[in-house]
Amino acid sequence: MIKFLKFIPVQLTFFLILGILIGNTYNFQTNLLFKIIPLLLVVLFILYVYTNRQLKSNLFFTSLVFAIAFFVGISAITFKNQLHQQQHYSNAESFEVSTNNIATISIKKELKPSLNYFKYEAEVIQFRNSKTLGNILLNIEKDSTETVLNVGDNLVVNASFYEISIPLNPYAFNYKKYLKNQQIYHQLYIDTNQFLKKPTAAYSIKSLAAKFRKKVTVSLINNGFKDNELAVVNALLLGQRQTISKDLLESYSDAGAIHILAVSGLHIGIILLILMFLFKPFHYLKNGKVLASILIICLLWMYAVIAGLSPSVVRAVTMFTAIAIGMHLNKPSNIYNTLVISMFFLLLFNPYYLFEVGFQLSYLAVFAIVWIQPKIVNLWTPKNRFVFKMWELLAVSLAAQLGVLPLSIFYFHQFPGLFFISNLVIIPFLGFILISGIVVIALSVFELLPQFLADIFINIIRLMNAFVEWIANQHFFIIKDIALSLVLMCALYSFIFLSFKWIEKKTFNRLVLVLLAFISVQTVLIFEKNKLQATNEFIVFNENRTSVLASRFGKDLSIYSSKDSIQNLYSLTAYVLGTGLNDSNKFKGFKNLYRFNNETILVIDSLGMYNFKSIKPSIIVLHNSPKINLERLLKIHQPKILIADASNYRSYADKWEETCMKNKTPFYNTMQKGAFILKE
């Protein structure tokens, strides 16, 4: 591993990643970057010539190369950011948010629909009369006269561009940040009367691939595939997960088998082995190895295109392309080197991959399998060959889970305790399922699929789904609602890494490092516990059509809701997870008067009662659209701030804001600014 860290591409990739992170955090002028990188390259060349090419031990030369990699990372994400390009639609002089604009957009990707809208990722190719670029989220209202849209369709729309909303409650999922990493900054809400479908003159590779996928889906439906079986085949072989039901997706997640539904390194690796076996006879021909390698790489990328060129597919095919080239050159180079080189070029091509959860989990899993799996296997060597193969397979699953465990808990807050059983049963048969699926799809497209063969494959998928659902129903083994901070996650990774370094070579120095890492984990836990106990706050959450308030003193959280139950309140669930509080919270009846430290908080409901002589509220919360004379209220109580939560009509909140501005009283609308938090 130490030799691996000395590998030059590893060091260059580290500084490239550091540059990407800095470039994403701070805005750099493109003109400045155009000057810095050429200047550094010129200095590097002069140094190279001046020292007569003797640079291996030159510290200044090494630092210069790392500086170039660092600024290349900054430049990569700066130039990739479409907002910095003049052609971006938002940089047009006539562009205004929340006003109707005429634009031509092109459908890029079909997304999972919501309850009321069909969703697409689209590109603004023309804004008013100017050619533009820039991705956008398109929401088309569902109605009885549904218009079928395909990838590659061009639409002329006349609608308002809206900014993506920020999270309106503490620790809620930041959808705005997620879409920003996809370079999507605005969205459109339209119905079928607000767009005109233009005839498409040319076909792109993506549109042809989308048409092929639709043809496959239609042919499978004609052969009896439907519901979950059809959805799983689309996900497993075509990389399309939009049609998978929420329940089935949760089952795969709870069973620790969600990676099976994403076309990734596991699938591409199996397909590569199949192709290598099929093209083995080519090796006996003159230049047959070269031809076989070219055909394998072409077929891998053709499959990537058919699967929609999703990030997981692109990185997997890139990685296995490097492996295929290495095999052809008869240089079975260190797998670490291959992984790092593929990561370097992927990030150079699209630095935004770095911020995708799938990218992070994928590389961590593969690194863990390559490094940790042999160490686990060496712990036990059964004599029975079958038992040994099962042990190797279990070791792969254990290594992968160890590699991604802290990160997956950080993002998803749960741990599937029976992951090894689901993987141990499904993965040995995954190759057979993929081969069978490819054969079934090919025969169905050419209308040559016998019905008995289709029925057999349907039952195989149905059996796999049933097994996964059975595993997911063992709720005792699924640990949910685990809170893990970024600092604690990093401390856990350091402990795991140093522990396996000690297992690799049991020396005193390495043992000391393991103990220090363990102490660092304990230190972080103690610090976070003290911080948890020292936090006191009063919160008015932004919960649609209801009121949710909470007062917190350390670990003691009291919840007040106008609903009879706090079940399925996402805002509250996110807050509890984000803060690290447990579920043993006190649910109390909704009140009109609260006291927090030196503040008196009055909640005025639809009854509109507020004229109490014995109460002098410093904070007033308006709940359930009370019909009151606000000017009179402000004159009587003169509160420090007036709060309107999401239980009120928006029109009422707008009028209250105008009245508060007139009376110079601070006004806080949770529907605009998010939850109101009053700290001690």
Secondary structure as UniProt FT lines:
FT   HELIX           2..5
FT   HELIX           8..25
FT   HELIX           30..50
FT   TURN            51..53
FT   TURN            56..57
FT   HELIX           59..80
FT   HELIX           82..84
FT   TURN            86..87
FT   HELIX           89..91
FT   TURN            93..94
FT   TURN            97..98
FT   STRAND          100..110
FT   STRAND          117..127
FT   TURN            128..129
FT   STRAND          130..131
FT   STRAND          135..141
FT   TURN            151..152
FT   STRAND          154..163
FT   TURN            170..171
FT   HELIX           175..180
FT   TURN            181..183
FT   STRAND          184..190
FT   TURN            192..193
FT   STRAND          195..198
FT   HELIX           205..222
FT   TURN            223..224
FT   HELIX           227..238
FT   TURN            242..243
FT   HELIX           246..254
FT   TURN            255..256
FT   HELIX           258..261
FT   HELIX           265..278
FT   HELIX           280..284
FT   TURN            286..287
FT   HELIX           288..306
FT   TURN            307..308
FT   HELIX           311..328
FT   TURN            329..330
FT   HELIX           335..349
FT   HELIX           351..355
FT   HELIX           357..377
FT   TURN            378..379
FT   HELIX           385..412
FT   STRAND          414..416
FT   TURN            417..418
FT   HELIX           419..445
FT   TURN            446..447
FT   HELIX           451..472
FT   HELIX           475..477
FT   STRAND          478..480
FT   HELIX           486..504
FT   HELIX           508..534
FT   STRAND          536..540
FT   TURN            544..545
FT   STRAND          548..553
FT   TURN            554..555
FT   STRAND          556..561
FT   TURN            567..568
FT   HELIX           570..579
FT   STRAND          586..588
FT   STRAND          593..596
FT   TURN            597..598
FT   STRAND          599..604
FT   TURN            606..607
FT   TURN            613..614
FT   STRAND          619..622
FT   HELIX           630..637
FT   STRAND          641..644
FT   TURN            646..647
FT   HELIX           650..662
FT   TURN            663..664
FT   STRAND          667..669
FT   HELIX           670..673
FT   STRAND          676..679
//
